[in-house]
Amino acid sequence: MPPLPRDVEPSNTKLLLTVDEAAAVMSLGRTLLYRLVMRGEIISIKVGRTRRVPIWALREYVRRQMAASVEEA
């Protein structure tokens, strides 16, 4: 697992988000975020019967998307 980004403060920042929270953070629809999670494009974990998205996984997804868009240009 990658280390926590330097700007994450565990004492006052959630480390795991619900899919709804992650969708809101990303300004994406809930359905699209679930689709990305189910395809494995955004890493998630199961906690009991719920799915949680690590905050670093959202940053990693954005980083990969940015790198892909630079390669296309």
PDB file of N, CA, C and O in Angstrom:
ATOM      1  N   MET A   1       0.852  -1.174   0.000  1.00  0.00           N
ATOM      2  CA  MET A   1       0.000   0.000   0.000  1.00  0.00           C
ATOM      3  C   MET A   1       0.895   1.232   0.000  1.00  0.00           C
ATOM      4  O   MET A   1       1.875   1.287   0.743  1.00  0.00           O
ATOM      5  N   PRO A   2       0.567   2.217  -0.823  1.00  0.00           N
ATOM      6  CA  PRO A   2       1.385   3.426  -0.847  1.00  0.00           C
ATOM      7  C   PRO A   2       1.270   4.194   0.463  1.00  0.00           C
ATOM      8  O   PRO A   2       0.255   4.114   1.154  1.00  0.00           O
ATOM      9  N   PRO A   3       2.324   4.941   0.797  1.00  0.00           N
ATOM     10  CA  PRO A   3       2.245   5.743   2.019  1.00  0.00           C
ATOM     11  C   PRO A   3       1.195   6.840   1.874  1.00  0.00           C
ATOM     12  O   PRO A   3       0.792   7.192   0.765  1.00  0.00           O
ATOM     13  N   LEU A   4       0.762   7.370   3.007  1.00  0.00           N
ATOM     14  CA  LEU A   4      -0.190   8.476   2.972  1.00  0.00           C
ATOM     15  C   LEU A   4       0.468   9.699   2.346  1.00  0.00           C
ATOM     16  O   LEU A   4       1.637   9.978   2.613  1.00  0.00           O
ATOM     17  N   PRO A   5      -0.269  10.426   1.520  1.00  0.00           N
ATOM     18  CA  PRO A   5       0.275  11.673   0.991  1.00  0.00           C
ATOM     19  C   PRO A   5       0.614  12.618   2.132  1.00  0.00           C
ATOM     20  O   PRO A   5      -0.009  12.574   3.193  1.00  0.00           O
ATOM     21  N   ARG A   6       1.591  13.461   1.910  1.00  0.00           N
ATOM     22  CA  ARG A   6       2.058  14.367   2.962  1.00  0.00           C
ATOM     23  C   ARG A   6       0.978  15.323   3.447  1.00  0.00           C
ATOM     24  O   ARG A   6       1.005  15.751   4.601  1.00  0.00           O
ATOM     25  N   ASP A   7       0.021  15.667   2.574  1.00  0.00           N
ATOM     26  CA  ASP A   7      -0.992  16.642   2.968  1.00  0.00           C
ATOM     27  C   ASP A   7      -2.164  16.021   3.723  1.00  0.00           C
ATOM     28  O   ASP A   7      -3.119  16.724   4.053  1.00  0.00           O
ATOM     29  N   VAL A   8      -2.111  14.725   4.001  1.00  0.00           N
ATOM     30  CA  VAL A   8      -3.182  14.069   4.753  1.00  0.00           C
ATOM     31  C   VAL A   8      -2.804  14.061   6.228  1.00  0.00           C
ATOM     32  O   VAL A   8      -1.743  13.563   6.604  1.00  0.00           O
ATOM     33  N   GLU A   9      -3.657  14.603   7.039  1.00  0.00           N
ATOM     34  CA  GLU A   9      -3.475  14.616   8.482  1.00  0.00           C
ATOM     35  C   GLU A   9      -4.472  13.635   9.091  1.00  0.00           C
ATOM     36  O   GLU A   9      -5.653  13.961   9.211  1.00  0.00           O
ATOM     37  N   PRO A  10      -4.024  12.443   9.479  1.00  0.00           N
ATOM     38  CA  PRO A  10      -4.953  11.448  10.002  1.00  0.00           C
ATOM     39  C   PRO A  10      -5.794  11.922  11.176  1.00  0.00           C
ATOM     40  O   PRO A  10      -6.891  11.404  11.388  1.00  0.00           O
ATOM     41  N   SER A  11      -5.315  12.884  11.937  1.00  0.00           N
ATOM     42  CA  SER A  11      -6.063  13.307  13.102  1.00  0.00           C
ATOM     43  C   SER A  11      -7.330  14.077  12.740  1.00  0.00           C
ATOM     44  O   SER A  11      -8.274  14.095  13.531  1.00  0.00           O
ATOM     45  N   ASN A  12      -7.379  14.713  11.571  1.00  0.00           N
ATOM     46  CA  ASN A  12      -8.565  15.504  11.250  1.00  0.00           C
ATOM     47  C   ASN A  12      -9.104  15.242   9.844  1.00  0.00           C
ATOM     48  O   ASN A  12      -9.983  15.970   9.381  1.00  0.00           O
ATOM     49  N   THR A  13      -8.603  14.233   9.168  1.00  0.00           N
ATOM     50  CA  THR A  13      -9.065  13.912   7.824  1.00  0.00           C
ATOM     51  C   THR A  13      -9.506  12.458   7.777  1.00  0.00           C
ATOM     52  O   THR A  13      -8.825  11.572   8.295  1.00  0.00           O
ATOM     53  N   LYS A  14     -10.648  12.224   7.152  1.00  0.00           N
ATOM     54  CA  LYS A  14     -11.084  10.840   6.971  1.00  0.00           C
ATOM     55  C   LYS A  14     -10.102  10.132   6.047  1.00  0.00           C
ATOM     56  O   LYS A  14      -9.687  10.693   5.033  1.00  0.00           O
ATOM     57  N   LEU A  15      -9.737   8.925   6.387  1.00  0.00           N
ATOM     58  CA  LEU A  15      -8.878   8.125   5.523  1.00  0.00           C
ATOM     59  C   LEU A  15      -9.695   7.289   4.558  1.00  0.00           C
ATOM     60  O   LEU A  15      -9.239   6.980   3.457  1.00  0.00           O
ATOM     61  N   LEU A  16     -10.908   6.919   4.969  1.00  0.00           N
ATOM     62  CA  LEU A  16     -11.797   6.113   4.135  1.00  0.00           C
ATOM     63  C   LEU A  16     -13.100   6.869   3.933  1.00  0.00           C
ATOM     64  O   LEU A  16     -13.666   7.420   4.877  1.00  0.00           O
ATOM     65  N   LEU A  17     -13.564   6.890   2.696  1.00  0.00           N
ATOM     66  CA  LEU A  17     -14.809   7.564   2.358  1.00  0.00           C
ATOM     67  C   LEU A  17     -15.821   6.544   1.865  1.00  0.00           C
ATOM     68  O   LEU A  17     -15.447   5.517   1.298  1.00  0.00           O
ATOM     69  N   THR A  18     -17.092   6.821   2.079  1.00  0.00           N
ATOM     70  CA  THR A  18     -18.116   6.010   1.432  1.00  0.00           C
ATOM     71  C   THR A  18     -18.062   6.331  -0.059  1.00  0.00           C
ATOM     72  O   THR A  18     -17.446   7.318  -0.461  1.00  0.00           O
ATOM     73  N   VAL A  19     -18.693   5.517  -0.864  1.00  0.00           N
ATOM     74  CA  VAL A  19     -18.718   5.787  -2.301  1.00  0.00           C
ATOM     75  C   VAL A  19     -19.436   7.109  -2.575  1.00  0.00           C
ATOM     76  O   VAL A  19     -19.024   7.864  -3.456  1.00  0.00           O
ATOM     77  N   ASP A  20     -20.494   7.392  -1.834  1.00  0.00           N
ATOM     78  CA  ASP A  20     -21.199   8.669  -1.998  1.00  0.00           C
ATOM     79  C   ASP A  20     -20.284   9.849  -1.672  1.00  0.00           C
ATOM     80  O   ASP A  20     -20.256  10.834  -2.409  1.00  0.00           O
ATOM     81  N   GLU A  21     -19.531   9.752  -0.562  1.00  0.00           N
ATOM     82  CA  GLU A  21     -18.605  10.817  -0.195  1.00  0.00           C
ATOM     83  C   GLU A  21     -17.506  10.983  -1.244  1.00  0.00           C
ATOM     84  O   GLU A  21     -17.149  12.102  -1.612  1.00  0.00           O
ATOM     85  N   ALA A  22     -16.973   9.852  -1.722  1.00  0.00           N
ATOM     86  CA  ALA A  22     -15.921   9.906  -2.734  1.00  0.00           C
ATOM     87  C   ALA A  22     -16.443  10.537  -4.021  1.00  0.00           C
ATOM     88  O   ALA A  22     -15.739  11.320  -4.659  1.00  0.00           O
ATOM     89  N   ALA A  23     -17.660  10.204  -4.401  1.00  0.00           N
ATOM     90  CA  ALA A  23     -18.262  10.798  -5.595  1.00  0.00           C
ATOM     91  C   ALA A  23     -18.382  12.306  -5.432  1.00  0.00           C
ATOM     92  O   ALA A  23     -18.111  13.056  -6.369  1.00  0.00           O
ATOM     93  N   ALA A  24     -18.783  12.752  -4.257  1.00  0.00           N
ATOM     94  CA  ALA A  24     -18.911  14.195  -4.005  1.00  0.00           C
ATOM     95  C   ALA A  24     -17.552  14.882  -4.060  1.00  0.00           C
ATOM     96  O   ALA A  24     -17.430  15.966  -4.631  1.00  0.00           O
ATOM     97  N   VAL A  25     -16.535  14.268  -3.477  1.00  0.00           N
ATOM     98  CA  VAL A  25     -15.184  14.836  -3.497  1.00  0.00           C
ATOM     99  C   VAL A  25     -14.685  14.971  -4.934  1.00  0.00           C
ATOM    100  O   VAL A  25     -14.026  15.951  -5.283  1.00  0.00           O
ATOM    101  N   MET A  26     -15.003  13.982  -5.755  1.00  0.00           N
ATOM    102  CA  MET A  26     -14.528  13.977  -7.147  1.00  0.00           C
ATOM    103  C   MET A  26     -15.436  14.762  -8.090  1.00  0.00           C
ATOM    104  O   MET A  26     -15.108  14.935  -9.264  1.00  0.00           O
ATOM    105  N   SER A  27     -16.569  15.234  -7.587  1.00  0.00           N
ATOM    106  CA  SER A  27     -17.582  15.904  -8.427  1.00  0.00           C
ATOM    107  C   SER A  27     -18.045  14.982  -9.548  1.00  0.00           C
ATOM    108  O   SER A  27     -18.200  15.400 -10.696  1.00  0.00           O
ATOM    109  N   LEU A  28     -18.262  13.729  -9.192  1.00  0.00           N
ATOM    110  CA  LEU A  28     -18.765  12.717 -10.125  1.00  0.00           C
ATOM    111  C   LEU A  28     -20.077  12.172  -9.578  1.00  0.00           C
ATOM    112  O   LEU A  28     -20.381  12.316  -8.394  1.00  0.00           O
ATOM    113  N   GLY A  29     -20.832  11.556 -10.442  1.00  0.00           N
ATOM    114  CA  GLY A  29     -22.054  10.904 -10.001  1.00  0.00           C
ATOM    115  C   GLY A  29     -21.748   9.618  -9.252  1.00  0.00           C
ATOM    116  O   GLY A  29     -20.716   8.985  -9.473  1.00  0.00           O
ATOM    117  N   ARG A  30     -22.648   9.247  -8.376  1.00  0.00           N
ATOM    118  CA  ARG A  30     -22.498   8.033  -7.578  1.00  0.00           C
ATOM    119  C   ARG A  30     -22.374   6.786  -8.462  1.00  0.00           C
ATOM    120  O   ARG A  30     -21.542   5.915  -8.206  1.00  0.00           O
ATOM    121  N   THR A  31     -23.196   6.713  -9.484  1.00  0.00           N
ATOM    122  CA  THR A  31     -23.172   5.552 -10.376  1.00  0.00           C
ATOM    123  C   THR A  31     -21.835   5.422 -11.089  1.00  0.00           C
ATOM    124  O   THR A  31     -21.290   4.324 -11.190  1.00  0.00           O
ATOM    125  N   LEU A  32     -21.302   6.539 -11.585  1.00  0.00           N
ATOM    126  CA  LEU A  32     -20.004   6.504 -12.263  1.00  0.00           C
ATOM    127  C   LEU A  32     -18.910   6.076 -11.293  1.00  0.00           C
ATOM    128  O   LEU A  32     -18.049   5.274 -11.655  1.00  0.00           O
ATOM    129  N   LEU A  33     -18.927   6.592 -10.076  1.00  0.00           N
ATOM    130  CA  LEU A  33     -17.886   6.212  -9.127  1.00  0.00           C
ATOM    131  C   LEU A  33     -17.981   4.725  -8.799  1.00  0.00           C
ATOM    132  O   LEU A  33     -16.958   4.046  -8.721  1.00  0.00           O
ATOM    133  N   TYR A  34     -19.198   4.209  -8.604  1.00  0.00           N
ATOM    134  CA  TYR A  34     -19.352   2.766  -8.380  1.00  0.00           C
ATOM    135  C   TYR A  34     -18.795   1.977  -9.567  1.00  0.00           C
ATOM    136  O   TYR A  34     -18.134   0.956  -9.376  1.00  0.00           O
ATOM    137  N   ARG A  35     -19.055   2.437 -10.772  1.00  0.00           N
ATOM    138  CA  ARG A  35     -18.552   1.755 -11.961  1.00  0.00           C
ATOM    139  C   ARG A  35     -17.015   1.731 -11.963  1.00  0.00           C
ATOM    140  O   ARG A  35     -16.415   0.698 -12.262  1.00  0.00           O
ATOM    141  N   LEU A  36     -16.387   2.845 -11.636  1.00  0.00           N
ATOM    142  CA  LEU A  36     -14.917   2.924 -11.583  1.00  0.00           C
ATOM    143  C   LEU A  36     -14.364   1.995 -10.503  1.00  0.00           C
ATOM    144  O   LEU A  36     -13.331   1.354 -10.699  1.00  0.00           O
ATOM    145  N   VAL A  37     -15.049   1.925  -9.371  1.00  0.00           N
ATOM    146  CA  VAL A  37     -14.632   1.040  -8.283  1.00  0.00           C
ATOM    147  C   VAL A  37     -14.771  -0.417  -8.717  1.00  0.00           C
ATOM    148  O   VAL A  37     -13.854  -1.213  -8.509  1.00  0.00           O
ATOM    149  N   MET A  38     -15.898  -0.773  -9.314  1.00  0.00           N
ATOM    150  CA  MET A  38     -16.125  -2.167  -9.716  1.00  0.00           C
ATOM    151  C   MET A  38     -15.177  -2.606 -10.826  1.00  0.00           C
ATOM    152  O   MET A  38     -14.835  -3.786 -10.911  1.00  0.00           O
ATOM    153  N   ARG A  39     -14.751  -1.686 -11.671  1.00  0.00           N
ATOM    154  CA  ARG A  39     -13.772  -2.000 -12.720  1.00  0.00           C
ATOM    155  C   ARG A  39     -12.351  -2.062 -12.176  1.00  0.00           C
ATOM    156  O   ARG A  39     -11.440  -2.505 -12.876  1.00  0.00           O
ATOM    157  N   GLY A  40     -12.151  -1.624 -10.936  1.00  0.00           N
ATOM    158  CA  GLY A  40     -10.816  -1.621 -10.351  1.00  0.00           C
ATOM    159  C   GLY A  40      -9.998  -0.389 -10.709  1.00  0.00           C
ATOM    160  O   GLY A  40      -8.800  -0.341 -10.432  1.00  0.00           O
ATOM    161  N   GLU A  41     -10.632   0.609 -11.324  1.00  0.00           N
ATOM    162  CA  GLU A  41      -9.908   1.826 -11.681  1.00  0.00           C
ATOM    163  C   GLU A  41      -9.666   2.701 -10.459  1.00  0.00           C
ATOM    164  O   GLU A  41      -8.702   3.464 -10.416  1.00  0.00           O
ATOM    165  N   ILE A  42     -10.543   2.588  -9.466  1.00  0.00           N
ATOM    166  CA  ILE A  42     -10.342   3.237  -8.177  1.00  0.00           C
ATOM    167  C   ILE A  42     -10.358   2.126  -7.134  1.00  0.00           C
ATOM    168  O   ILE A  42     -11.306   1.343  -7.063  1.00  0.00           O
ATOM    169  N   ILE A  43      -9.315   2.064  -6.336  1.00  0.00           N
ATOM    170  CA  ILE A  43      -9.182   1.020  -5.322  1.00  0.00           C
ATOM    171  C   ILE A  43     -10.190   1.258  -4.206  1.00  0.00           C
ATOM    172  O   ILE A  43     -10.435   2.393  -3.795  1.00  0.00           O
ATOM    173  N   SER A  44     -10.765   0.169  -3.730  1.00  0.00           N
ATOM    174  CA  SER A  44     -11.685   0.259  -2.595  1.00  0.00           C
ATOM    175  C   SER A  44     -11.512  -0.987  -1.741  1.00  0.00           C
ATOM    176  O   SER A  44     -10.898  -1.972  -2.152  1.00  0.00           O
ATOM    177  N   ILE A  45     -12.069  -0.913  -0.547  1.00  0.00           N
ATOM    178  CA  ILE A  45     -12.034  -2.061   0.355  1.00  0.00           C
ATOM    179  C   ILE A  45     -13.441  -2.286   0.907  1.00  0.00           C
ATOM    180  O   ILE A  45     -14.269  -1.376   0.946  1.00  0.00           O
ATOM    181  N   LYS A  46     -13.682  -3.508   1.327  1.00  0.00           N
ATOM    182  CA  LYS A  46     -14.953  -3.824   1.981  1.00  0.00           C
ATOM    183  C   LYS A  46     -14.738  -3.707   3.477  1.00  0.00           C
ATOM    184  O   LYS A  46     -13.763  -4.224   4.023  1.00  0.00           O
ATOM    185  N   VAL A  47     -15.658  -3.024   4.128  1.00  0.00           N
ATOM    186  CA  VAL A  47     -15.676  -2.923   5.586  1.00  0.00           C
ATOM    187  C   VAL A  47     -17.062  -3.401   5.995  1.00  0.00           C
ATOM    188  O   VAL A  47     -18.057  -2.690   5.854  1.00  0.00           O
ATOM    189  N   GLY A  48     -17.095  -4.606   6.499  1.00  0.00           N
ATOM    190  CA  GLY A  48     -18.396  -5.220   6.769  1.00  0.00           C
ATOM    191  C   GLY A  48     -19.124  -5.412   5.448  1.00  0.00           C
ATOM    192  O   GLY A  48     -18.597  -6.038   4.529  1.00  0.00           O
ATOM    193  N   ARG A  49     -20.332  -4.875   5.353  1.00  0.00           N
ATOM    194  CA  ARG A  49     -21.102  -4.992   4.111  1.00  0.00           C
ATOM    195  C   ARG A  49     -20.992  -3.743   3.253  1.00  0.00           C
ATOM    196  O   ARG A  49     -21.638  -3.653   2.209  1.00  0.00           O
ATOM    197  N   THR A  50     -20.190  -2.785   3.673  1.00  0.00           N
ATOM    198  CA  THR A  50     -20.072  -1.535   2.924  1.00  0.00           C
ATOM    199  C   THR A  50     -18.734  -1.451   2.207  1.00  0.00           C
ATOM    200  O   THR A  50     -17.778  -2.139   2.565  1.00  0.00           O
ATOM    201  N   ARG A  51     -18.681  -0.615   1.210  1.00  0.00           N
ATOM    202  CA  ARG A  51     -17.461  -0.392   0.447  1.00  0.00           C
ATOM    203  C   ARG A  51     -16.923   0.977   0.820  1.00  0.00           C
ATOM    204  O   ARG A  51     -17.674   1.950   0.899  1.00  0.00           O
ATOM    205  N   ARG A  52     -15.613   1.049   1.049  1.00  0.00           N
ATOM    206  CA  ARG A  52     -14.955   2.307   1.387  1.00  0.00           C
ATOM    207  C   ARG A  52     -13.819   2.577   0.406  1.00  0.00           C
ATOM    208  O   ARG A  52     -13.168   1.656  -0.086  1.00  0.00           O
ATOM    209  N   VAL A  53     -13.598   3.858   0.135  1.00  0.00           N
ATOM    210  CA  VAL A  53     -12.566   4.280  -0.810  1.00  0.00           C
ATOM    211  C   VAL A  53     -11.514   5.066  -0.032  1.00  0.00           C
ATOM    212  O   VAL A  53     -11.827   6.089   0.577  1.00  0.00           O
ATOM    213  N   PRO A  54     -10.253   4.587  -0.048  1.00  0.00           N
ATOM    214  CA  PRO A  54      -9.195   5.357   0.609  1.00  0.00           C
ATOM    215  C   PRO A  54      -8.998   6.694  -0.113  1.00  0.00           C
ATOM    216  O   PRO A  54      -9.050   6.751  -1.341  1.00  0.00           O
ATOM    217  N   ILE A  55      -8.777   7.746   0.636  1.00  0.00           N
ATOM    218  CA  ILE A  55      -8.619   9.072   0.033  1.00  0.00           C
ATOM    219  C   ILE A  55      -7.444   9.087  -0.942  1.00  0.00           C
ATOM    220  O   ILE A  55      -7.500   9.769  -1.966  1.00  0.00           O
ATOM    221  N   TRP A  56      -6.375   8.336  -0.632  1.00  0.00           N
ATOM    222  CA  TRP A  56      -5.221   8.305  -1.530  1.00  0.00           C
ATOM    223  C   TRP A  56      -5.574   7.661  -2.865  1.00  0.00           C
ATOM    224  O   TRP A  56      -4.950   7.969  -3.880  1.00  0.00           O
ATOM    225  N   ALA A  57      -6.566   6.771  -2.880  1.00  0.00           N
ATOM    226  CA  ALA A  57      -6.958   6.111  -4.132  1.00  0.00           C
ATOM    227  C   ALA A  57      -7.577   7.110  -5.105  1.00  0.00           C
ATOM    228  O   ALA A  57      -7.432   6.971  -6.319  1.00  0.00           O
ATOM    229  N   LEU A  58      -8.267   8.116  -4.572  1.00  0.00           N
ATOM    230  CA  LEU A  58      -8.836   9.154  -5.437  1.00  0.00           C
ATOM    231  C   LEU A  58      -7.723   9.991  -6.056  1.00  0.00           C
ATOM    232  O   LEU A  58      -7.757  10.303  -7.247  1.00  0.00           O
ATOM    233  N   ARG A  59      -6.739  10.350  -5.240  1.00  0.00           N
ATOM    234  CA  ARG A  59      -5.602  11.127  -5.763  1.00  0.00           C
ATOM    235  C   ARG A  59      -4.838  10.329  -6.814  1.00  0.00           C
ATOM    236  O   ARG A  59      -4.416  10.875  -7.833  1.00  0.00           O
ATOM    237  N   GLU A  60      -4.664   9.048  -6.561  1.00  0.00           N
ATOM    238  CA  GLU A  60      -3.949   8.187  -7.505  1.00  0.00           C
ATOM    239  C   GLU A  60      -4.708   8.085  -8.830  1.00  0.00           C
ATOM    240  O   GLU A  60      -4.095   8.125  -9.897  1.00  0.00           O
ATOM    241  N   TYR A  61      -6.025   7.955  -8.768  1.00  0.00           N
ATOM    242  CA  TYR A  61      -6.836   7.892  -9.983  1.00  0.00           C
ATOM    243  C   TYR A  61      -6.684   9.184 -10.791  1.00  0.00           C
ATOM    244  O   TYR A  61      -6.506   9.141 -12.009  1.00  0.00           O
ATOM    245  N   VAL A  62      -6.752  10.321 -10.117  1.00  0.00           N
ATOM    246  CA  VAL A  62      -6.605  11.605 -10.813  1.00  0.00           C
ATOM    247  C   VAL A  62      -5.213  11.712 -11.428  1.00  0.00           C
ATOM    248  O   VAL A  62      -5.069  12.174 -12.560  1.00  0.00           O
ATOM    249  N   ARG A  63      -4.193  11.289 -10.694  1.00  0.00           N
ATOM    250  CA  ARG A  63      -2.823  11.325 -11.213  1.00  0.00           C
ATOM    251  C   ARG A  63      -2.704  10.491 -12.497  1.00  0.00           C
ATOM    252  O   ARG A  63      -2.106  10.933 -13.478  1.00  0.00           O
ATOM    253  N   ARG A  64      -3.276   9.287 -12.479  1.00  0.00           N
ATOM    254  CA  ARG A  64      -3.214   8.424 -13.676  1.00  0.00           C
ATOM    255  C   ARG A  64      -3.965   9.046 -14.845  1.00  0.00           C
ATOM    256  O   ARG A  64      -3.503   8.990 -15.984  1.00  0.00           O
ATOM    257  N   GLN A  65      -5.118   9.635 -14.566  1.00  0.00           N
ATOM    258  CA  GLN A  65      -5.893  10.274 -15.636  1.00  0.00           C
ATOM    259  C   GLN A  65      -5.147  11.447 -16.224  1.00  0.00           C
ATOM    260  O   GLN A  65      -5.180  11.650 -17.437  1.00  0.00           O
ATOM    261  N   MET A  66      -4.470  12.232 -15.390  1.00  0.00           N
ATOM    262  CA  MET A  66      -3.693  13.364 -15.874  1.00  0.00           C
ATOM    263  C   MET A  66      -2.521  12.893 -16.728  1.00  0.00           C
ATOM    264  O   MET A  66      -2.232  13.476 -17.773  1.00  0.00           O
ATOM    265  N   ALA A  67      -1.846  11.834 -16.279  1.00  0.00           N
ATOM    266  CA  ALA A  67      -0.722  11.293 -17.045  1.00  0.00           C
ATOM    267  C   ALA A  67      -1.199  10.781 -18.398  1.00  0.00           C
ATOM    268  O   ALA A  67      -0.522  10.976 -19.408  1.00  0.00           O
ATOM    269  N   ALA A  68      -2.349  10.132 -18.427  1.00  0.00           N
ATOM    270  CA  ALA A  68      -2.892   9.610 -19.688  1.00  0.00           C
ATOM    271  C   ALA A  68      -3.261  10.744 -20.635  1.00  0.00           C
ATOM    272  O   ALA A  68      -3.055  10.632 -21.843  1.00  0.00           O
ATOM    273  N   SER A  69      -3.800  11.828 -20.103  1.00  0.00           N
ATOM    274  CA  SER A  69      -4.184  12.945 -20.974  1.00  0.00           C
ATOM    275  C   SER A  69      -2.957  13.671 -21.516  1.00  0.00           C
ATOM    276  O   SER A  69      -2.999  14.211 -22.622  1.00  0.00           O
ATOM    277  N   VAL A  70      -1.880  13.691 -20.762  1.00  0.00           N
ATOM    278  CA  VAL A  70      -0.627  14.305 -21.244  1.00  0.00           C
ATOM    279  C   VAL A  70      -0.041  13.455 -22.362  1.00  0.00           C
ATOM    280  O   VAL A  70       0.461  13.985 -23.353  1.00  0.00           O
ATOM    281  N   GLU A  71      -0.105  12.130 -22.202  1.00  0.00           N
ATOM    282  CA  GLU A  71       0.427  11.216 -23.225  1.00  0.00           C
ATOM    283  C   GLU A  71      -0.354  11.342 -24.533  1.00  0.00           C
ATOM    284  O   GLU A  71       0.216  11.200 -25.615  1.00  0.00           O
ATOM    285  N   GLU A  72      -1.659  11.610 -24.434  1.00  0.00           N
ATOM    286  CA  GLU A  72      -2.486  11.740 -25.636  1.00  0.00           C
ATOM    287  C   GLU A  72      -2.193  13.024 -26.396  1.00  0.00           C
ATOM    288  O   GLU A  72      -2.381  13.080 -27.611  1.00  0.00           O
ATOM    289  N   ALA A  73      -1.736  14.053 -25.696  1.00  0.00           N
ATOM    290  CA  ALA A  73      -1.505  15.363 -26.323  1.00  0.00           C
ATOM    291  C   ALA A  73      -0.275  15.382 -27.199  1.00  0.00           C
ATOM    292  O   ALA A  73       0.046  16.412 -27.790  1.00  0.00           O
TER     293      ALA A  73
END
